[in-house]
Amino acid sequence: MPESKSSSGALEPHLWITILAGGVGTRFWPASTPGRPKQLLPLASERSLIEETVERALGLARKDRVRILTGSRLLHPFRRVLGELDPSTFLVEPQARGTGPVLVWAAWSIFREDPSAILVSLHADHAIRPREAFHALVLDAAEVAATTQHLLTVAVTPTRPETGFGYIQPGEVVARAGDTDAFRVRSFVEKPDAQTAERYVGSGCLWNSGIFLWRAGLFLEEVRAVAPELGELIPLLEEGRVEQFFQEAPVISVDEAVLERSSRVAFVRATFEWDDVGSWEALGRTRPLDEDGNVLLGDAHAVDSCDNVVMAEDGSVVLFGVQGLVVVRSGSIFLVANRDRASELKSLLEVLPPKLRDPEAS
């Protein structure tokens, strides 16, 4: 595959992609389990989320410059779905400590190979369309990252008051590449309640997509400057003590550890459709609807029913005269829930027996 090009046509030989793919996706239970998380499910299209994400990454960087960050339990399932990939593609974290520690490890590992590396951090559970617009924006943003002292995030114009996303208060333009302006981040605001989310949307705040771009060296420099709880552990990586690094690292997101503390953060506006596929409710935005507003996946049928989300992985599901439900048939488990409570499945799992939370382990 040819090397990526920036908006100016110059080669981008130092572009690397990291894919965060270690989550379980409890809000897609019972189809999503620890042994088969949502990244392996066809939630944004007919293909699995991880397949779509890797293909999206390979449109930007060579195969040997893609790194999938995940846990040991998912290594075999990912390899089975993704085909033959070099073992170096996978960075297997010894234990899950949040996006902060694993992205520091990834940046340090890649920086050793390529001190001029520009990293693009993607999530394995995002729906992004069209791909061409995404690629064009990332390449412009990579040029900004390569030529300035900014850590970049991609911001999305809200389409609704969403309580599940973080928000960005925009500032002035600080750089430009191609047709893309980069703006200063005045502040990050974490997940608000419904009334506050409405106010944020009305005041011009943007969603923080969690898609990041930065020079590996600059990111590590900023970690040392603003996140000492992680920066002081980097010598462990230099000594090859990766397991100890993860043992001593706090559970913390990269947003909380670095971006919310740094004065170097800027954003570019998304020029593509974006969705964080976070719960069954999201399928109403990512998958086709029938004439009554139902999402029907697998052998699912809806009669005199509207606004339902149905996945029938095993056997058939028939709805008759119902509205606003999530119905999932997966293995030996049926789930029936009100659609407006789909985001609460994580709390549901906390009160269920272990054999239901993770059938593969029982």
Residue pairs with C-beta under 8 A, 6 or more apart in sequence:
1 58
1 62
1 63
3 11
3 12
3 13
3 15
3 62
4 11
4 12
4 15
4 60
4 61
4 139
4 142
5 11
5 12
5 139
6 12
6 139
6 140
6 142
6 143
6 177
6 178
7 136
7 139
7 140
7 143
7 177
7 178
7 179
7 180
8 143
8 177
8 178
12 118
12 139
12 142
12 143
12 146
14 114
14 116
14 117
14 118
14 146
15 60
15 61
15 65
15 118
15 120
15 142
16 61
16 65
16 66
16 67
16 110
16 114
16 117
16 118
16 119
16 120
16 216
17 57
17 60
17 61
17 65
17 66
17 67
17 119
17 120
17 122
18 67
18 68
18 69
18 91
18 103
18 106
18 110
18 119
18 120
18 121
18 122
19 50
19 53
19 54
19 57
19 66
19 67
19 68
19 69
19 122
19 123
19 124
20 69
20 99
20 102
20 103
20 121
20 122
20 123
20 124
21 39
21 50
21 53
21 68
21 69
21 70
21 74
21 78
21 123
21 124
22 69
22 70
22 71
22 74
22 93
22 96
22 102
23 37
23 38
23 39
23 124
23 125
24 32
24 33
24 34
24 37
24 38
25 32
25 37
25 38
25 39
25 41
25 125
26 32
26 345
26 346
26 349
27 38
27 278
27 279
27 280
27 342
27 343
27 345
27 346
28 38
28 41
28 43
28 279
28 280
28 345
29 335
29 345
29 348
29 349
29 357
30 328
30 330
30 331
30 333
30 334
30 335
30 356
30 359
31 38
31 41
31 311
31 313
31 328
31 330
32 38
32 41
33 357
33 358
33 359
33 360
34 73
34 358
34 360
34 361
35 73
35 77
35 358
35 360
35 361
36 77
36 360
37 74
38 49
38 125
38 277
39 48
39 49
39 50
39 53
39 74
39 78
39 124
39 125
40 48
40 49
40 50
40 77
40 78
40 81
41 48
41 49
42 48
42 49
42 297
43 49
43 125
43 127
43 277
43 282
43 283
43 286
43 287
44 52
44 127
44 275
44 277
44 286
44 287
45 52
45 127
45 286
45 287
48 81
49 124
49 125
49 126
49 277
50 68
50 78
50 81
50 82
50 124
51 81
51 82
52 127
53 122
53 123
53 124
53 126
54 66
54 68
54 82
56 122
56 128
56 131
56 134
56 135
57 66
57 120
57 122
58 66
59 131
59 135
60 120
60 135
60 138
60 139
61 120
63 85
63 86
63 89
64 86
64 88
66 89
67 88
67 89
67 90
67 91
67 106
67 109
67 110
68 78
68 85
68 89
68 90
68 91
68 124
69 91
69 93
69 102
69 103
69 106
70 78
70 90
70 91
70 92
70 93
71 92
71 93
71 95
71 96
72 92
75 90
75 92
78 90
79 85
79 90
91 102
91 105
91 106
91 109
93 101
93 102
93 105
93 246
94 242
94 243
94 246
94 247
95 246
95 247
96 102
96 251
97 246
97 249
97 250
97 251
97 252
98 250
98 251
98 252
98 253
98 254
99 253
99 254
99 255
100 227
100 230
100 249
100 250
100 252
100 253
100 254
100 256
100 257
100 258
101 230
101 245
101 246
101 249
101 250
101 252
103 121
103 219
103 254
104 220
104 223
104 230
104 234
104 237
104 249
105 237
105 242
105 245
105 246
106 119
107 119
107 214
107 216
107 219
107 220
107 223
108 216
108 220
108 234
108 237
108 238
109 237
110 117
110 119
110 216
111 117
111 216
111 217
111 220
114 216
115 216
115 217
116 215
116 217
117 215
117 216
117 217
118 142
118 145
118 146
118 213
118 214
118 215
118 216
119 212
119 213
119 214
119 215
119 216
119 219
120 138
120 142
120 211
120 212
120 213
121 210
121 211
121 212
121 213
121 254
122 211
123 210
123 211
123 276
125 276
125 277
125 278
126 209
126 210
126 211
126 274
126 275
126 276
126 277
127 273
127 274
127 275
127 277
127 282
127 285
127 286
128 134
128 272
128 273
128 274
129 272
129 273
130 272
130 273
131 272
133 271
133 272
134 271
134 272
136 178
136 271
137 154
137 180
137 268
137 270
137 271
137 272
138 211
138 213
139 178
140 177
140 178
140 179
140 180
140 268
141 152
141 154
141 177
141 180
141 182
141 213
141 268
142 213
143 177
143 178
144 150
144 152
144 175
144 176
144 177
144 180
144 182
144 213
144 266
144 268
145 151
145 152
145 213
145 214
145 215
146 215
147 175
147 177
148 174
148 175
148 182
148 266
149 218
149 264
150 174
150 175
150 182
150 214
150 264
150 265
150 266
151 212
151 213
151 214
151 218
151 219
151 222
151 258
151 259
151 262
151 264
151 265
151 266
152 182
152 212
152 213
152 214
152 265
152 266
152 267
152 268
153 168
153 185
153 208
153 209
153 210
153 211
153 212
153 213
153 259
153 265
153 266
153 267
154 209
154 211
154 212
154 213
154 267
154 268
154 269
154 270
154 274
155 168
155 170
155 183
155 206
155 207
155 208
155 209
155 267
155 268
155 269
155 270
156 206
156 207
156 208
156 209
156 269
156 270
156 274
157 206
157 207
157 269
157 270
158 200
158 201
158 205
158 206
158 207
160 201
161 194
161 197
161 198
161 200
161 201
162 197
162 207
163 191
163 192
163 193
163 194
163 197
164 191
164 276
164 278
164 279
164 343
165 191
165 207
165 208
165 276
166 188
166 189
166 190
166 191
166 207
166 208
166 255
167 188
167 189
167 190
167 192
167 197
167 200
167 205
167 206
167 207
167 208
168 185
168 186
168 187
168 188
168 189
168 205
168 206
168 207
168 208
168 267
169 185
169 186
169 187
169 188
169 189
169 205
170 183
170 184
170 185
170 186
170 204
170 205
170 206
170 267
171 183
171 184
171 185
171 186
172 183
172 184
173 181
173 182
173 183
173 184
174 182
174 183
174 184
174 266
175 181
175 182
175 266
176 182
180 268
180 269
180 271
181 268
181 269
182 266
182 267
182 268
183 266
183 267
183 268
183 269
184 265
184 266
185 259
185 265
185 266
185 267
188 208
188 255
188 259
188 260
189 200
189 205
192 200
206 267
206 269
207 274
208 255
208 267
209 270
209 274
209 276
210 255
210 276
212 254
212 259
218 264
219 258
220 234
222 258
222 262
222 264
223 230
223 231
223 234
223 257
223 258
224 231
224 234
225 231
225 262
226 257
226 258
226 261
226 262
227 257
227 258
227 261
229 249
229 250
229 252
229 257
230 249
230 250
230 252
230 257
233 245
233 248
233 249
234 245
236 242
236 244
236 245
236 248
237 245
259 265
275 282
275 285
275 286
276 282
277 283
277 286
278 343
279 342
279 343
279 345
280 309
280 311
280 326
280 328
280 337
280 339
280 342
280 345
281 309
281 326
281 339
281 340
281 342
281 343
283 295
283 297
283 309
284 293
284 295
284 307
284 309
287 295
287 297
288 295
289 295
290 296
290 302
292 302
292 305
292 306
292 307
293 306
293 307
293 308
294 302
294 305
294 306
294 307
294 308
294 309
294 310
294 319
295 308
295 309
295 310
296 302
296 310
297 310
297 311
297 312
298 310
298 311
298 312
298 313
298 317
298 329
299 312
299 315
299 316
299 317
300 310
300 311
300 312
300 316
300 317
300 318
300 319
300 327
301 316
301 317
301 318
301 319
302 308
302 310
302 318
302 319
303 318
303 319
303 320
303 321
304 320
304 321
305 319
305 320
305 321
305 322
305 323
306 323
306 324
307 323
307 324
307 339
308 319
308 322
308 323
308 324
308 325
308 326
308 327
308 339
309 325
309 326
309 327
309 339
309 342
310 317
310 319
310 325
310 326
310 327
310 328
311 327
311 328
311 329
311 330
312 329
313 328
313 329
313 330
313 331
314 329
314 330
314 331
315 329
317 327
317 329
319 325
319 327
324 338
324 339
324 340
325 336
325 337
325 338
325 339
326 335
326 336
326 337
326 338
326 339
326 342
327 334
327 335
327 336
328 334
328 335
331 359
332 359
333 356
333 359
337 345
337 348
349 356
349 357
354 361
354 362
355 361
355 362
